[in-house]
Amino acid sequence: MPDAVPPPTVIPPMPPGLVPPQLAIRTRKLFLEDFDLPVDIGFHDFEVGSPQTLRMNIEVWVDAEHFPRTDTVAEAWDYDFLRMSVLRLVEGRRFNLQETVVHAIYDLVAARAGVVALRVSTRKPDVYPDCRAVGVELSSF
């Protein structure tokens, strides 16, 4: 017989007056940070067909309704969605520009329910020996 699953933990709101107004939650952010993928990107002859590391960062602000209040998978914002969607987007494709990749990721995430703000960036860390990276960022703010 399978182990009994404990009931989810519910995070009740604090009674009024315990949390000072200046500490009221104003934003809820989820993120995928420094996700490195080999991507066939670039328009120079030496770049075409030679995958480069593309480091991606996705920051998603969600409204209160779409941010979990119970400790259940059903309420979770799906990090796997972010990661797997990006993987599917870039696998087997070639891009000339980081701008194209960033825009495609941005559109994909922005269409999700509950998203109120978004920032997506990519970086190519191996382009210049005297720079940490070159990159592109789109944000809703």
CYANA upper distance limits for C-alpha pairs under 8 A (distance plus 0.5 A):
  8 PRO  CA     70 THR  CA      6.87
  8 PRO  CA     71 ASP  CA      5.74
  8 PRO  CA     72 THR  CA      6.37
  9 THR  CA     70 THR  CA      6.16
  9 THR  CA     71 ASP  CA      5.58
  9 THR  CA     72 THR  CA      8.25
 10 VAL  CA     69 ARG  CA      6.91
 10 VAL  CA     70 THR  CA      4.95
 10 VAL  CA     71 ASP  CA      6.91
 11 ILE  CA     69 ARG  CA      6.03
 11 ILE  CA     70 THR  CA      6.29
 11 ILE  CA     71 ASP  CA      8.38
 12 PRO  CA     69 ARG  CA      8.21
 14 MET  CA     18 LEU  CA      7.07
 14 MET  CA     19 VAL  CA      7.60
 19 VAL  CA     23 LEU  CA      6.94
 19 VAL  CA     24 ALA  CA      7.22
 20 PRO  CA     24 ALA  CA      7.25
 27 THR  CA     61 TRP  CA      7.16
 27 THR  CA     62 VAL  CA      7.91
 27 THR  CA     63 ASP  CA      8.01
 28 ARG  CA     61 TRP  CA      5.86
 28 ARG  CA     62 VAL  CA      6.10
 28 ARG  CA     63 ASP  CA      7.34
 28 ARG  CA     64 ALA  CA      7.79
 28 ARG  CA     67 PHE  CA      7.62
 29 LYS  CA     59 GLU  CA      7.21
 29 LYS  CA     60 VAL  CA      5.94
 29 LYS  CA     61 TRP  CA      4.77
 29 LYS  CA     62 VAL  CA      6.85
 30 LEU  CA     59 GLU  CA      6.42
 30 LEU  CA     60 VAL  CA      5.66
 30 LEU  CA     61 TRP  CA      6.83
 30 LEU  CA     62 VAL  CA      8.28
 31 PHE  CA     57 ASN  CA      7.87
 31 PHE  CA     58 ILE  CA      5.96
 31 PHE  CA     59 GLU  CA      4.88
 31 PHE  CA     60 VAL  CA      6.47
 32 LEU  CA     56 MET  CA      8.37
 32 LEU  CA     57 ASN  CA      6.17
 32 LEU  CA     58 ILE  CA      5.65
 32 LEU  CA     59 GLU  CA      7.10
 32 LEU  CA     79 TYR  CA      8.05
 32 LEU  CA     82 LEU  CA      7.90
 32 LEU  CA     83 ARG  CA      8.02
 33 GLU  CA     56 MET  CA      7.31
 33 GLU  CA     57 ASN  CA      5.21
 33 GLU  CA     58 ILE  CA      7.02
 34 ASP  CA     55 ARG  CA      6.00
 34 ASP  CA     56 MET  CA      5.96
 34 ASP  CA     57 ASN  CA      6.01
 35 PHE  CA     55 ARG  CA      5.88
 35 PHE  CA     56 MET  CA      5.48
 35 PHE  CA     57 ASN  CA      6.99
 36 ASP  CA     53 THR  CA      6.68
 36 ASP  CA     54 LEU  CA      6.11
 36 ASP  CA     55 ARG  CA      4.88
 36 ASP  CA     56 MET  CA      6.85
 37 LEU  CA     52 GLN  CA      8.43
 37 LEU  CA     53 THR  CA      6.01
 37 LEU  CA     54 LEU  CA      5.88
 37 LEU  CA     55 ARG  CA      7.01
 38 PRO  CA     51 PRO  CA      5.86
 38 PRO  CA     52 GLN  CA      5.70
 38 PRO  CA     53 THR  CA      5.12
 38 PRO  CA     54 LEU  CA      6.67
 39 VAL  CA     51 PRO  CA      5.27
 39 VAL  CA     52 GLN  CA      5.85
 39 VAL  CA     53 THR  CA      6.73
 39 VAL  CA     54 LEU  CA      6.71
 39 VAL  CA     90 VAL  CA      7.12
 39 VAL  CA     91 GLU  CA      8.03
 39 VAL  CA     93 ARG  CA      8.48
 39 VAL  CA     94 ARG  CA      7.67
 40 ASP  CA     47 GLU  CA      8.05
 40 ASP  CA     48 VAL  CA      7.21
 40 ASP  CA     49 GLY  CA      6.49
 40 ASP  CA     50 SER  CA      6.50
 40 ASP  CA     51 PRO  CA      4.58
 40 ASP  CA     52 GLN  CA      6.71
 40 ASP  CA     93 ARG  CA      7.49
 40 ASP  CA     94 ARG  CA      5.33
 40 ASP  CA     95 PHE  CA      6.82
 41 ILE  CA     47 GLU  CA      7.18
 41 ILE  CA     48 VAL  CA      7.29
 41 ILE  CA     50 SER  CA      8.37
 41 ILE  CA     51 PRO  CA      7.01
 41 ILE  CA     52 GLN  CA      7.19
 41 ILE  CA     94 ARG  CA      6.23
 41 ILE  CA     95 PHE  CA      5.15
 41 ILE  CA     96 ASN  CA      5.80
 41 ILE  CA     97 LEU  CA      7.08
 41 ILE  CA     98 GLN  CA      7.93
 42 GLY  CA     47 GLU  CA      5.84
 42 GLY  CA     48 VAL  CA      6.81
 42 GLY  CA     95 PHE  CA      6.95
 42 GLY  CA     96 ASN  CA      4.96
 42 GLY  CA     97 LEU  CA      6.43
 42 GLY  CA     98 GLN  CA      8.43
 43 PHE  CA     47 GLU  CA      6.90
 43 PHE  CA     48 VAL  CA      6.91
 43 PHE  CA     96 ASN  CA      5.41
 43 PHE  CA     97 LEU  CA      7.86
 44 HIS  CA     48 VAL  CA      7.06
 46 PHE  CA     50 SER  CA      7.81
 47 GLU  CA     51 PRO  CA      7.80
 47 GLU  CA     52 GLN  CA      8.35
 52 GLN  CA    124 LYS  CA      7.82
 52 GLN  CA    126 ASP  CA      8.14
 53 THR  CA    124 LYS  CA      6.58
 53 THR  CA    125 PRO  CA      7.40
 53 THR  CA    126 ASP  CA      7.73
 54 LEU  CA    122 THR  CA      6.86
 54 LEU  CA    123 ARG  CA      6.14
 54 LEU  CA    124 LYS  CA      5.52
 54 LEU  CA    125 PRO  CA      7.76
 55 ARG  CA    122 THR  CA      5.90
 55 ARG  CA    123 ARG  CA      5.54
 55 ARG  CA    124 LYS  CA      6.86
 55 ARG  CA    125 PRO  CA      7.88
 56 MET  CA    120 VAL  CA      7.93
 56 MET  CA    121 SER  CA      6.25
 56 MET  CA    122 THR  CA      4.97
 56 MET  CA    123 ARG  CA      7.09
 57 ASN  CA    119 ARG  CA      8.46
 57 ASN  CA    120 VAL  CA      6.24
 57 ASN  CA    121 SER  CA      5.75
 57 ASN  CA    122 THR  CA      6.92
 58 ILE  CA    118 LEU  CA      8.06
 58 ILE  CA    119 ARG  CA      6.41
 58 ILE  CA    120 VAL  CA      5.09
 58 ILE  CA    121 SER  CA      7.12
 59 GLU  CA    118 LEU  CA      6.26
 59 GLU  CA    119 ARG  CA      5.63
 59 GLU  CA    120 VAL  CA      6.92
 60 VAL  CA    109 VAL  CA      8.49
 60 VAL  CA    115 VAL  CA      7.14
 60 VAL  CA    116 VAL  CA      8.31
 60 VAL  CA    117 ALA  CA      6.66
 60 VAL  CA    118 LEU  CA      5.29
 60 VAL  CA    119 ARG  CA      7.18
 61 TRP  CA    115 VAL  CA      6.37
 61 TRP  CA    116 VAL  CA      6.15
 61 TRP  CA    117 ALA  CA      5.46
 61 TRP  CA    118 LEU  CA      6.60
 62 VAL  CA     66 HIS  CA      6.78
 62 VAL  CA     67 PHE  CA      7.02
 62 VAL  CA    114 GLY  CA      5.65
 62 VAL  CA    115 VAL  CA      4.98
 62 VAL  CA    116 VAL  CA      5.81
 62 VAL  CA    117 ALA  CA      7.52
 63 ASP  CA     67 PHE  CA      7.02
 63 ASP  CA    114 GLY  CA      5.81
 63 ASP  CA    115 VAL  CA      7.00
 63 ASP  CA    116 VAL  CA      6.69
 65 GLU  CA    114 GLY  CA      7.67
 66 HIS  CA     75 GLU  CA      8.19
 66 HIS  CA     77 TRP  CA      7.98
 66 HIS  CA    113 ALA  CA      8.07
 66 HIS  CA    114 GLY  CA      5.92
 67 PHE  CA     75 GLU  CA      7.89
 67 PHE  CA     76 ALA  CA      7.85
 67 PHE  CA     77 TRP  CA      7.51
 68 PRO  CA     72 THR  CA      8.43
 68 PRO  CA     75 GLU  CA      5.61
 68 PRO  CA     76 ALA  CA      6.26
 68 PRO  CA     77 TRP  CA      7.95
 69 ARG  CA     75 GLU  CA      8.02
 70 THR  CA     75 GLU  CA      7.40
 71 ASP  CA     75 GLU  CA      8.05
 72 THR  CA     76 ALA  CA      7.10
 78 ASP  CA     82 LEU  CA      7.55
 79 TYR  CA     83 ARG  CA      6.91
 80 ASP  CA     84 MET  CA      6.20
 80 ASP  CA     85 SER  CA      8.49
 81 PHE  CA     85 SER  CA      6.15
 82 LEU  CA     86 VAL  CA      6.78
 82 LEU  CA    109 VAL  CA      8.08
 83 ARG  CA     87 LEU  CA      6.76
 84 MET  CA     88 ARG  CA      6.56
 85 SER  CA     89 LEU  CA      6.56
 86 VAL  CA     90 VAL  CA      6.85
 86 VAL  CA    105 ILE  CA      7.23
 87 LEU  CA     91 GLU  CA      6.35
 89 LEU  CA     93 ARG  CA      8.15
 89 LEU  CA    105 ILE  CA      8.39
 90 VAL  CA     94 ARG  CA      7.94
 90 VAL  CA    101 VAL  CA      8.38
 95 PHE  CA    100 THR  CA      7.61
 95 PHE  CA    101 VAL  CA      7.70
 96 ASN  CA    100 THR  CA      8.20
 97 LEU  CA    101 VAL  CA      7.47
 98 GLN  CA    102 VAL  CA      6.64
 98 GLN  CA    122 THR  CA      7.24
 98 GLN  CA    123 ARG  CA      8.41
 98 GLN  CA    135 GLY  CA      7.64
 98 GLN  CA    136 VAL  CA      6.95
 99 GLU  CA    103 HIS  CA      6.55
 99 GLU  CA    136 VAL  CA      6.72
 99 GLU  CA    137 GLU  CA      8.49
100 THR  CA    104 ALA  CA      6.74
101 VAL  CA    105 ILE  CA      6.79
102 VAL  CA    106 TYR  CA      6.48
102 VAL  CA    120 VAL  CA      6.79
102 VAL  CA    121 SER  CA      6.77
102 VAL  CA    122 THR  CA      7.11
102 VAL  CA    136 VAL  CA      7.72
102 VAL  CA    137 GLU  CA      7.55
102 VAL  CA    138 LEU  CA      7.51
103 HIS  CA    107 ASP  CA      6.64
103 HIS  CA    138 LEU  CA      7.88
104 ALA  CA    108 LEU  CA      6.74
105 ILE  CA    109 VAL  CA      6.77
105 ILE  CA    120 VAL  CA      7.79
106 TYR  CA    110 ALA  CA      6.37
106 TYR  CA    118 LEU  CA      8.06
106 TYR  CA    119 ARG  CA      8.09
106 TYR  CA    120 VAL  CA      6.64
106 TYR  CA    138 LEU  CA      7.91
107 ASP  CA    111 ALA  CA      6.76
108 LEU  CA    112 ARG  CA      7.87
109 VAL  CA    115 VAL  CA      8.32
109 VAL  CA    118 LEU  CA      8.48
110 ALA  CA    115 VAL  CA      6.72
110 ALA  CA    118 LEU  CA      7.49
111 ALA  CA    115 VAL  CA      8.15
117 ALA  CA    139 SER  CA      8.10
117 ALA  CA    140 SER  CA      6.11
117 ALA  CA    141 PHE  CA      7.74
118 LEU  CA    139 SER  CA      6.01
118 LEU  CA    140 SER  CA      6.01
118 LEU  CA    141 PHE  CA      8.36
119 ARG  CA    137 GLU  CA      7.58
119 ARG  CA    138 LEU  CA      6.23
119 ARG  CA    139 SER  CA      4.64
119 ARG  CA    140 SER  CA      7.08
120 VAL  CA    137 GLU  CA      6.15
120 VAL  CA    138 LEU  CA      5.95
120 VAL  CA    139 SER  CA      6.89
121 SER  CA    135 GLY  CA      7.54
121 SER  CA    136 VAL  CA      5.99
121 SER  CA    137 GLU  CA      4.62
121 SER  CA    138 LEU  CA      6.91
122 THR  CA    135 GLY  CA      5.86
122 THR  CA    136 VAL  CA      6.03
122 THR  CA    137 GLU  CA      7.13
123 ARG  CA    133 ALA  CA      6.28
123 ARG  CA    134 VAL  CA      5.87
123 ARG  CA    135 GLY  CA      4.55
123 ARG  CA    136 VAL  CA      7.16
124 LYS  CA    133 ALA  CA      5.86
124 LYS  CA    134 VAL  CA      5.93
124 LYS  CA    135 GLY  CA      6.69
125 PRO  CA    131 CYS  CA      8.38
125 PRO  CA    132 ARG  CA      6.25
125 PRO  CA    133 ALA  CA      4.56
125 PRO  CA    134 VAL  CA      7.09
126 ASP  CA    132 ARG  CA      8.15
126 ASP  CA    133 ALA  CA      7.17
127 VAL  CA    131 CYS  CA      8.29
127 VAL  CA    133 ALA  CA      7.31
127 VAL  CA    134 VAL  CA      7.66
128 TYR  CA    132 ARG  CA      8.11
128 TYR  CA    133 ALA  CA      7.82
